[in-house]
Amino acid sequence: MAVIDQPDATVVVMVPFPAQGHLNQLLHLSRLFATYNLPIHVLTTTIHNRQATTRIPLSTTNITFHHHATPHFTSPPPDPNANTKFPTQLIPAFESAMHLRQPFNDLISSVAPKAKRVVVIYDYLMGKVVQDVVLHDNVEAYMFSCCSAFASFWYHYEAKKTPKLDSELELLLKDVPTNDGCYSMEGWQFIVSTDVSQMKFSSGTILDASRVIEGKYIDLIEQEDYQGDQKLYALGPFNPVEITHDSSHKRHQLFDWLEKQSPNSVLYVSFGTTTSMDKKEIQEIALGLEKSDQRFLWVLRDADKGDIFEGENRKIELPKGFQERVGERGLVVGDWVPQLEILGHPSTGGFMSHCGWNSCMESMTMGVPVAAWPMHSDQPRNAMLITKVLNVGLYVRDWTQRDEFVTSTKVEEVVRRLMASKEGEEIRNRAAELGAKVRQSVTDGGITRMELDSFVAHVTR
C-alpha cells in the first residue's frame, strides 16, 4: 500500500472534492501519474475514501490513501420533487470536507521534508483546504477544474466579456444555456463560500479536456488567463481508453445480458449519481423506452446521499407489468455499474445521459453518441457541446425547455431517432470517428500523451 518517498523524488498529493463525479476524475488522474512511477497520496474523508475505493478499483501499489474522520454531518435523502435538480442533499457532506485543512497540512509536513518536490493537485472547490501550501518552499499546487473547456470558456466570457468573439462564437453565443435553474440557492451559496484567491498559490490549472475535442476553447482559455508562470494543462481523457477487467472484482451480471445483444443495438440509460427523478418522470421514461421497440439497459437508482452507506434508499417503482412486457429487450439495474465498461461494449450504440462531464468524456472516448438530457450545474453547456458543436448527440430536452415535462412520446421519439434512423446512424459514425481520434491522442506521439509527458517532465524537473 504505502510508498517509501525518497529525498530525490517528486511526490504527488491529490485532494479531490467528495462528490462522485469529482472523485472519479482525480482518481483516474492518479492512475495515469502512477504509470510514471510517481508516488501518489490521496487525501479525503473516511466516508468518501470508502465510497471512492468501492466504486473505482485502482490496482496499483504507488497510490496511498489518507482518510480522516470529519465532524458528523446529516445525510438526508435526495428530494425528487425539488424545484431544481442540483443535489442539495450533499451539501452537509461537502461542508464536512472543509475540515481537511489540518490533516492536509499534517500530510504535507510529513511528506515535504523527504521529497525533492511535492506537487499538490486539488479540486477547485478545495482551495480552502490547501491554501497553506505557501508555507512550504518545495511545494507546488495545481488547481483541477472539473468542467469542460467549452463550459469554462463561456463562464469566463460572461464574467469578463472578453475576448472579442469570432463569427463562429457569435453564432454559438445566442444558444449558450443560461445558469438559471442550474443551482439551488444552497448549492450556489456553498460554491461561493469555497472561493479563495487561488492565483496566490496555484502554479497552473489542469483540465480533464482533450485538444482533439475542445482545442479551440482550450486555446482561448490559455490566451485569456494563462501567461508567464501560470500554465494550463489539458490532460484528458483521464479515464482509461481501453477496457480491461480487474479479476479481483466480480464482473457485473448485466454483461451476461449485454453480450447476447447485437452490435450497437443497446441504448444505455443513466443519469449519474446526482440526479433524482420523481415517480411521474420515471413512469414516462419507462413507457417511452417500452414504446420505442429498442433494446435498452437502464440504470435506475436514486441520487447519492452524503453518506451512501447510511440508511435505506428509496424504492423506485416501474409501471405495472413493464418488465414482463419488454421481456428480454430491456434490462433494468438498480445498483452501481461499471459505466466505462458498458460504454466500451460493442453492443452499446447510444447513451441517454444527464451530460455530467465524466459521462461526456467517457462516451466520447468510447465513440458512443448521446441523447442529452441535462439536469443541473455545467450539464446544459456540456449538452450543447455534444449536440450543437461536436454533433455527436441530440437533445431529449434542451435547457430552454427545462420547465417542460418530458413525455413518454418524446422519449420514444428521441430513442428511435438515435437508435433506429439514418440521422442516428450518421451521429453514431461521427461519434465513432471522434472516439478513435481521442484514443489515438493518448498513445505514444499523440497530442494528449505529449502534454501529459510535458507536465510530468515539468514537475519532476
LUMFITI-920341 format. One record per residue (C-alpha): residue number from 1; y, z negated, x negated. Coordinates in pm, 1 decimal, always signed. Each point is the difference from the previous one (the first is absolute). Layout:
<nukols>
(NUM (Y Z X)),
...
</nukols>
This chain:
<nukols>
(1 (+0.0 +0.0 +0.0)),
(2 (+272.0 -120.1 -237.4)),
(3 (+130.6 +210.2 -284.4)),
(4 (+90.2 -147.1 -336.4)),
(5 (+358.5 +114.8 -53.8)),
(6 (+68.0 +90.9 -361.3)),
(7 (+332.5 -49.6 -181.2)),
(8 (+46.2 +373.2 -60.0)),
(9 (-87.9 +99.7 +355.9)),
(10 (+212.5 +108.9 +291.7)),
(11 (-96.3 -207.7 +302.3)),
(12 (+69.7 +109.1 +358.8)),
(13 (+80.4 -250.5 +276.0)),
(14 (-15.2 +134.5 +355.8)),
(15 (+187.0 -179.5 +278.9)),
(16 (-90.7 +166.1 +330.9)),
(17 (+147.2 -73.9 +340.7)),
(18 (-257.7 -157.4 +236.7)),
(19 (-29.3 +277.6 +258.9)),
(20 (-312.5 +214.9 -17.7)),
(21 (+185.3 +328.5 -50.5)),
(22 (+195.0 -147.8 -290.6)),
(23 (-302.5 -177.0 -147.9)),
(24 (-199.7 +325.0 +8.6)),
(25 (+246.5 +187.1 -212.0)),
(26 (+44.8 -250.4 -281.5)),
(27 (-372.4 -73.7 -19.2)),
(28 (-71.4 +371.1 -35.4)),
(29 (+273.4 +20.2 -265.8)),
(30 (-167.8 -293.1 -178.1)),
(31 (-320.9 +202.5 -4.6)),
(32 (+183.8 +293.9 -159.5)),
(33 (+159.6 -214.5 -270.7)),
(34 (-334.4 -164.4 -71.6)),
(35 (-134.3 +341.5 -108.7)),
(36 (+245.1 -21.1 -293.8)),
(37 (-164.3 -328.4 -107.2)),
(38 (+309.0 -196.5 +95.6)),
(39 (-66.1 -358.8 +107.6)),
(40 (+122.8 -43.9 +357.8)),
(41 (+93.6 -324.9 +173.6)),
(42 (+51.7 +6.6 +379.2)),
(43 (+200.4 -284.5 +155.7)),
(44 (-27.9 -68.3 +371.6)),
(45 (-62.3 -272.3 +256.7)),
(46 (-349.9 -140.6 +42.9)),
(47 (-35.6 +142.9 +350.8)),
(48 (+118.5 +346.3 -95.3)),
(49 (-205.9 +4.7 -316.3)),
(50 (-306.1 -49.0 +220.4)),
(51 (+124.1 +271.2 +238.3)),
(52 (+63.1 +246.1 -280.3)),
(53 (-323.8 -49.1 -187.8)),
(54 (-205.9 +7.2 +321.2)),
(55 (+142.8 +333.2 +108.0)),
(56 (+58.1 +178.8 -331.7)),
(57 (-282.6 -50.5 -249.2)),
(58 (+119.2 +52.8 -358.3)),
(59 (-287.7 +34.2 -245.7)),
(60 (+177.5 -64.3 -325.6)),
(61 (-2.9 -285.2 -248.1)),
(62 (+359.8 +16.5 -117.3)),
(63 (+159.2 -108.8 +329.5)),
(64 (+50.7 -374.9 +41.1)),
(65 (+109.9 -140.4 +336.5)),
(66 (+226.6 -304.5 +9.1)),
(67 (+28.2 -139.5 +349.8)),
(68 (+200.7 -298.9 +111.1)),
(69 (+6.7 -200.8 +318.2)),
(70 (+335.0 +16.9 +176.0)),
(71 (+133.9 -222.9 +278.6)),
(72 (-190.7 +28.2 +325.3)),
(73 (+138.8 +268.0 +228.9)),
(74 (-62.3 +83.9 +363.4)),
(75 (-223.7 +300.3 +61.5)),
(76 (+75.8 +120.9 +352.3)),
(77 (-184.2 +295.0 +149.8)),
(78 (+176.7 +336.6 +19.5)),
(79 (+186.1 +72.3 +321.7)),
(80 (-113.9 +335.8 +139.6)),
(81 (+278.0 -12.8 +262.1)),
(82 (+289.5 -56.9 -240.8)),
(83 (+308.8 +221.1 +29.0)),
(84 (-58.2 +133.1 -350.7)),
(85 (-325.7 +54.8 -184.7)),
(86 (+126.7 -170.9 -317.1)),
(87 (-256.6 -273.3 -93.5)),
(88 (+223.4 -300.3 +59.9)),
(89 (-309.5 -224.6 +6.0)),
(90 (-28.6 +45.2 -378.3)),
(91 (+343.1 -138.2 -86.7)),
(92 (-117.5 -363.7 -51.2)),
(93 (-256.9 +131.5 -250.4)),
(94 (+266.4 +208.7 -171.3)),
(95 (+229.8 -301.8 -26.8)),
(96 (-279.5 -209.1 -150.0)),
(97 (-34.2 +248.1 -286.6)),
(98 (+356.5 -75.8 -109.0)),
(99 (-140.1 -333.0 -128.3)),
(100 (-170.3 +186.7 -286.2)),
(101 (+311.8 -16.6 -219.3)),
(102 (-117.6 -307.2 -193.0)),
(103 (-361.5 +121.3 -36.8)),
(104 (+140.0 +329.1 -125.2)),
(105 (+215.7 -177.8 -258.0)),
(106 (-298.2 -208.2 -109.3)),
(107 (-213.2 +312.4 -41.9)),
(108 (+265.6 +179.9 -203.3)),
(109 (+52.4 -307.5 -217.4)),
(110 (-371.4 -7.9 -80.2)),
(111 (-41.8 +374.5 -57.7)),
(112 (+323.2 +99.4 -177.6)),
(113 (-48.4 -202.9 -323.9)),
(114 (-336.8 +169.1 -55.3)),
(115 (+112.8 +357.7 +65.7)),
(116 (+207.8 +261.7 -173.4)),
(117 (+152.8 +86.3 +336.3)),
(118 (-50.5 -103.7 +361.0)),
(119 (+58.7 +270.9 +260.1)),
(120 (+65.4 -140.6 +347.1)),
(121 (-48.7 +241.7 +288.7)),
(122 (+118.6 -155.3 +323.0)),
(123 (+36.7 +114.2 +358.8)),
(124 (+367.4 +40.4 +86.3)),
(125 (-36.8 -272.3 +265.0)),
(126 (-107.2 -245.9 -271.9)),
(127 (+319.7 +16.0 -202.8)),
(128 (+78.1 -366.9 +72.0)),
(129 (-335.3 -102.6 -145.4)),
(130 (+41.7 +184.2 -331.8)),
(131 (+373.6 -38.7 -59.4)),
(132 (-52.4 -240.0 -293.9)),
(133 (-144.0 +274.0 -223.1)),
(134 (+339.5 +5.2 -171.8)),
(135 (-90.1 -331.5 -167.0)),
(136 (-261.8 +170.3 -220.7)),
(137 (+88.0 +240.0 -283.1)),
(138 (-327.6 +192.6 +4.3)),
(139 (-27.1 +54.2 +377.1)),
(140 (+94.4 +323.1 +177.9)),
(141 (+1.5 +34.6 +378.0)),
(142 (-53.3 +313.7 +208.6)),
(143 (+60.7 +3.7 +372.7)),
(144 (-261.1 +166.1 +218.5)),
(145 (+140.5 +177.7 +305.7)),
(146 (-275.8 +49.5 +256.2)),
(147 (+179.8 +275.4 +195.8)),
(148 (-32.1 +374.4 -34.2)),
(149 (+264.2 +171.4 -213.0)),
(150 (+103.5 +189.7 +314.2)),
(151 (+70.6 -321.1 +193.5)),
(152 (+165.0 -162.7 -303.1)),
(153 (+235.1 +295.2 -47.8)),
(154 (+121.6 -9.6 +357.7)),
(155 (+49.0 -378.2 -13.2)),
(156 (+217.0 +58.9 -307.6)),
(157 (+191.8 +281.1 +167.4)),
(158 (+76.9 -209.7 +308.7)),
(159 (+131.5 -282.4 -218.0)),
(160 (+212.3 +205.4 -239.8)),
(161 (+47.2 +345.5 +159.0)),
(162 (-84.6 +160.1 -333.1)),
(163 (-103.5 +243.7 -136.8)),
(164 (+150.6 +305.3 +164.0)),
(165 (-284.4 +152.9 +198.6)),
(166 (-122.1 +352.8 -58.8)),
(167 (-73.7 +231.7 +293.8)),
(168 (-364.3 -111.5 +25.6)),
(169 (+95.2 -368.5 +14.4)),
(170 (+281.5 +69.6 +247.2)),
(171 (-255.6 +154.7 +235.3)),
(172 (-232.3 -298.4 -40.6)),
(173 (+276.8 -257.3 +46.6)),
(174 (+26.5 +55.2 +375.9)),
(175 (-371.4 -83.4 +37.1)),
(176 (-16.2 -306.9 -226.4)),
(177 (-118.9 -283.9 +225.7)),
(178 (+237.1 -284.1 +73.8)),
(179 (-86.7 -356.5 -100.7)),
(180 (+42.5 -106.8 +362.7)),
(181 (-320.8 -164.4 +118.3)),
(182 (-155.7 -7.6 -347.3)),
(183 (+38.6 -375.2 -53.3)),
(184 (+5.2 -311.3 +211.6)),
(185 (+306.4 -219.1 -44.9)),
(186 (-215.3 -260.2 -177.8)),
(187 (-151.2 +267.5 -224.0)),
(188 (+336.3 +135.8 -104.0)),
(189 (+136.1 -349.7 -65.8)),
(190 (-295.2 -70.0 -228.3)),
(191 (+51.0 +322.2 -196.0)),
(192 (+368.9 -78.6 -46.2)),
(193 (-87.1 -354.1 -111.5)),
(194 (-209.4 +133.0 -291.3)),
(195 (+288.1 +191.8 -150.9)),
(196 (+96.0 -94.2 -355.3)),
(197 (+195.8 +198.3 -256.0)),
(198 (-309.5 +159.8 -148.2)),
(199 (+182.6 +238.6 -230.2)),
(200 (+86.3 -304.8 -215.1)),
(201 (-361.0 -46.8 -102.4)),
(202 (-182.0 +323.2 +86.2)),
(203 (-59.5 +266.7 -264.4)),
(204 (-90.7 +262.8 +255.4)),
(205 (-186.7 +86.6 +316.5)),
(206 (-355.1 +114.5 +65.4)),
(207 (-85.8 +213.8 +301.9)),
(208 (-337.1 +74.0 +156.3)),
(209 (+123.3 +358.0 +24.5)),
(210 (-111.4 +330.0 -145.5)),
(211 (+230.1 +270.8 -131.7)),
(212 (-248.2 +249.5 +143.6)),
(213 (+82.6 -132.6 +347.5)),
(214 (+357.4 -126.9 -24.0)),
(215 (+141.4 +148.0 -320.0)),
(216 (+337.6 +89.2 +149.0)),
(217 (+59.7 -349.3 +139.9)),
(218 (-117.0 -175.1 -316.5)),
(219 (+244.1 +216.2 -199.7)),
(220 (+284.8 -82.1 +238.5)),
(221 (-65.5 -375.0 -22.4)),
(222 (-10.9 +21.0 -379.6)),
(223 (+329.4 +187.8 -14.5)),
(224 (+171.2 -247.9 +229.9)),
(225 (-131.9 -338.5 -112.3)),
(226 (-163.0 +19.1 -341.0)),
(227 (+195.9 +51.9 -318.0)),
(228 (-6.9 -158.0 -342.7)),
(229 (-256.6 -278.5 -34.0)),
(230 (-99.9 +13.3 +366.8)),
(231 (-291.2 +235.9 +63.0)),
(232 (-199.9 +122.4 +298.9)),
(233 (-375.0 +54.6 -28.9)),
(234 (-190.1 +195.3 +265.8)),
(235 (-359.1 -105.2 -70.3)),
(236 (-168.2 +83.4 +331.8)),
(237 (-245.6 +30.6 +144.1)),
(238 (-110.2 -348.4 -101.4)),
(239 (-313.3 +27.0 +213.7)),
(240 (-316.9 +150.2 -149.7)),
(241 (-27.2 +376.4 +41.9)),
(242 (-378.0 +9.4 -29.5)),
(243 (-227.9 -198.6 +226.7)),
(244 (-255.6 -217.3 -177.2)),
(245 (-205.1 -255.2 +188.7)),
(246 (-0.2 -348.9 -148.6)),
(247 (-366.2 -104.9 +3.9)),
(248 (+101.2 -367.9 +4.5)),
(249 (+140.7 +42.5 +353.1)),
(250 (-210.8 +90.1 +301.6)),
(251 (+74.4 +345.9 +134.1)),
(252 (+153.2 -1.3 +348.5)),
(253 (-240.7 +112.7 +269.8)),
(254 (+257.7 +243.9 +142.2)),
(255 (-100.5 +242.7 -275.8)),
(256 (-342.9 +36.0 +156.7)),
(257 (+179.0 +157.1 +300.0)),
(258 (+259.6 +190.4 -202.4)),
(259 (-260.4 +175.1 -211.7)),
(260 (-160.3 +150.3 +311.5)),
(261 (+321.3 +185.2 +88.4)),
(262 (+105.6 +352.4 -98.2)),
(263 (+264.3 +60.0 -269.9)),
(264 (+360.7 -58.6 +117.2)),
(265 (-119.3 -84.4 +352.2)),
(266 (+103.4 -367.6 +27.5)),
(267 (+341.7 -140.2 +84.0)),
(268 (+50.0 -336.9 -169.9)),
(269 (+223.8 -227.7 +211.7)),
(270 (+157.2 -308.7 -155.7)),
(271 (+340.1 -163.0 +30.3)),
(272 (-17.5 -228.1 -302.6)),
(273 (+21.3 -375.1 -42.1)),
(274 (+339.5 -64.7 +160.8)),
(275 (-22.5 +183.9 +334.0)),
(276 (-102.1 -179.1 +317.1)),
(277 (-55.0 +217.1 +308.7)),
(278 (+21.3 -134.3 +354.1)),
(279 (-279.9 +46.5 +251.8)),
(280 (+158.6 +300.0 +172.2)),
(281 (+59.3 +184.5 -330.6)),
(282 (-361.3 -55.1 -103.4)),
(283 (-125.7 +126.0 +336.2)),
(284 (+205.6 +320.4 -30.0)),
(285 (-114.4 +68.9 -356.4)),
(286 (-360.4 -49.0 +107.6)),
(287 (+32.1 +234.3 +297.3)),
(288 (+182.0 +260.6 -211.5)),
(289 (-273.7 -6.1 -263.7)),
(290 (-262.6 +24.4 +272.0)),
(291 (+165.0 +299.3 +172.1)),
(292 (+61.8 +183.6 -329.3)),
(293 (-372.6 +72.4 -46.9)),
(294 (+50.0 -51.5 -375.0)),
(295 (-196.8 -227.3 -229.5)),
(296 (+181.2 -314.7 -107.1)),
(297 (-33.3 -317.5 -203.4)),
(298 (+236.6 -262.2 +140.6)),
(299 (+73.8 -322.2 -188.3)),
(300 (+111.2 -223.0 +283.3)),
(301 (+114.4 -337.7 -126.2)),
(302 (+302.0 -220.6 +51.4)),
(303 (+276.5 -34.2 -255.4)),
(304 (-43.7 -255.5 -277.4)),
(305 (+106.0 -360.0 +42.6)),
(306 (+169.3 -179.4 -289.8)),
(307 (-335.3 -158.5 -78.0)),
(308 (-268.2 +250.2 +97.6)),
(309 (-269.9 -266.5 -44.9)),
(310 (+150.0 -240.5 +254.8)),
(311 (-71.6 -3.8 +373.2)),
(312 (-148.7 +255.6 +234.9)),
(313 (+106.5 +361.3 +39.9)),
(314 (+90.9 +152.7 +334.4)),
(315 (-289.4 +165.0 +182.0)),
(316 (+105.2 +359.1 +60.1)),
(317 (-140.7 +164.3 +311.8)),
(318 (-77.6 +369.6 +35.6)),
(319 (-7.7 +181.1 +336.9)),
(320 (-311.4 -76.7 +199.6)),
(321 (-283.4 +235.4 -94.9)),
(322 (+200.9 +159.5 -284.3)),
(323 (-259.9 -36.7 -273.1)),
(324 (-279.9 +119.5 +225.8)),
(325 (+198.1 +311.3 +98.5)),
(326 (+95.7 +103.5 -354.9)),
(327 (-347.3 -82.1 -131.8)),
(328 (-68.0 +122.8 -352.6)),
(329 (+324.3 +199.5 -5.2)),
(330 (+207.5 -305.1 -84.9)),
(331 (-34.0 -324.8 -192.3)),
(332 (+221.3 -306.7 +50.8)),
(333 (+6.6 -255.6 -282.3)),
(334 (+166.4 -339.7 +26.9)),
(335 (-4.9 -132.3 -356.1)),
(336 (+152.3 +81.5 -339.3)),
(337 (-104.2 +343.1 -127.4)),
(338 (+30.9 +181.8 -335.5)),
(339 (+269.4 +244.8 +110.3)),
(340 (+19.4 +203.0 -319.1)),
(341 (-373.3 +65.2 +10.0)),
(342 (+28.9 +113.0 +363.9)),
(343 (+287.5 +236.3 -79.9)),
(344 (-192.7 +135.4 -297.7)),
(345 (-313.0 +71.5 +206.3)),
(346 (-68.0 +371.8 +67.1)),
(347 (-41.9 -63.4 +374.2)),
(348 (+355.2 -135.4 +39.5)),
(349 (+236.3 +275.9 +110.7)),
(350 (+302.7 -189.1 +131.5)),
(351 (+168.1 -340.1 +4.7)),
(352 (+196.1 -150.1 +290.2)),
(353 (+221.9 -246.4 -184.9)),
(354 (+300.6 -230.8 +19.6)),
(355 (+116.9 +159.9 -326.5)),
(356 (+19.3 -307.8 -217.3)),
(357 (+55.1 +124.1 -352.8)),
(358 (-347.3 -103.1 -117.6)),
(359 (-158.4 +202.2 +278.0)),
(360 (+226.5 +297.8 -69.5)),
(361 (-81.1 +3.1 -371.4)),
(362 (-371.1 -42.4 +62.8)),
(363 (-9.6 +281.3 +256.4)),
(364 (+196.2 +235.9 -225.3)),
(365 (-216.4 -88.6 -299.7)),
(366 (-312.3 +84.7 +197.8)),
(367 (+151.8 +310.1 +160.6)),
(368 (-23.4 -126.0 +359.1)),
(369 (+268.1 +100.7 +256.3)),
(370 (+173.3 -264.6 +208.9)),
(371 (+76.9 -50.2 +367.8)),
(372 (+308.4 -216.7 -52.8)),
(373 (+80.4 -293.4 +227.6)),
(374 (+252.4 -219.0 -187.2)),
(375 (+40.0 -360.9 +112.6)),
(376 (+261.9 -183.0 -213.9)),
(377 (+166.5 -48.9 -341.9)),
(378 (-2.1 +314.4 -218.2)),
(379 (-273.7 +166.0 +206.0)),
(380 (+231.3 +230.5 +202.5)),
(381 (+135.6 +151.6 -322.4)),
(382 (-345.7 +32.4 -152.2)),
(383 (-107.2 +179.1 +317.8)),
(384 (+290.7 +242.4 -34.5)),
(385 (-100.3 +72.8 -360.7)),
(386 (-356.5 +73.0 +111.1)),
(387 (+85.5 +216.6 +301.7)),
(388 (+333.8 +171.1 -64.3)),
(389 (+32.2 +15.1 -379.0)),
(390 (-355.0 +43.1 -128.4)),
(391 (-144.9 +149.3 +322.2)),
(392 (-331.8 -180.2 -44.5)),
(393 (+4.4 -171.4 +337.3)),
(394 (+139.0 +0.0 +351.6)),
(395 (+152.7 -265.0 +223.5)),
(396 (-169.4 -203.8 +267.2)),
(397 (+342.4 -151.7 +67.4)),
(398 (+307.5 +38.7 -216.6)),
(399 (+256.9 -275.1 -37.7)),
(400 (+249.8 +148.7 +247.5)),
(401 (-268.7 -54.9 +267.3)),
(402 (-92.8 -353.3 -109.2)),
(403 (+82.8 -149.4 +339.8)),
(404 (-219.9 +250.6 +182.8)),
(405 (-353.4 -99.4 +90.6)),
(406 (-271.9 +212.7 -159.6)),
(407 (-240.4 +107.0 +273.2)),
(408 (-363.5 +98.7 -31.3)),
(409 (+105.8 +357.7 +75.3)),
(410 (+227.7 -2.1 -306.0)),
(411 (-273.2 -150.7 -219.2)),
(412 (-247.1 +263.0 +122.5)),
(413 (+247.0 +282.3 -68.8)),
(414 (+80.3 -112.3 -353.8)),
(415 (-364.9 -61.4 -90.0)),
(416 (-95.3 +348.5 +119.0)),
(417 (+290.5 +157.5 -188.8)),
(418 (-94.6 -169.9 -325.7)),
(419 (-377.2 +25.5 +22.3)),
(420 (-73.0 +311.3 +207.8)),
(421 (+276.2 +259.8 -28.8)),
(422 (+123.7 +266.1 -239.1)),
(423 (+314.4 -209.3 -57.4)),
(424 (-215.6 -297.9 -97.8)),
(425 (-209.4 +212.1 -235.7)),
(426 (+315.1 +124.5 -175.8)),
(427 (+127.5 -357.3 -35.6)),
(428 (-340.0 -107.4 -134.7)),
(429 (+6.8 +280.1 -257.9)),
(430 (+346.4 -105.2 -119.8)),
(431 (-115.0 -361.9 -21.8)),
(432 (-304.6 +104.4 -203.6)),
(433 (+218.4 +200.7 -240.3)),
(434 (+238.4 -293.8 -43.9)),
(435 (-291.4 -238.8 -57.2)),
(436 (-138.9 +224.9 -273.3)),
(437 (+339.0 +5.2 -175.0)),
(438 (+35.1 -378.2 +22.8)),
(439 (-347.9 -57.7 -140.5)),
(440 (+69.5 +248.4 -280.8)),
(441 (+320.4 -189.0 -86.4)),
(442 (-190.7 -312.3 -107.2)),
(443 (-238.8 +179.3 -237.8)),
(444 (+69.7 +41.2 -372.9)),
(445 (+312.0 +214.5 -38.2)),
(446 (+99.4 -46.9 +364.8)),
(447 (+356.5 -100.0 +83.1)),
(448 (-90.8 -345.6 +137.7)),
(449 (-237.8 -77.3 -285.2)),
(450 (+269.3 +89.9 -252.8)),
(451 (+251.9 -224.9 +175.9)),
(452 (-250.9 -286.9 +6.2)),
(453 (-75.4 +56.5 -370.0)),
(454 (+374.3 -0.6 -68.5)),
(455 (+52.1 -330.5 +181.1)),
(456 (-288.5 -167.4 -181.7)),
(457 (+127.0 +134.8 -334.2)),
(458 (+345.7 -140.3 +81.4)),
(459 (-117.4 -351.8 +84.2)),
(460 (-242.5 -15.4 -293.2)),
(461 (+253.6 +136.5 -251.8)),
</nukols>
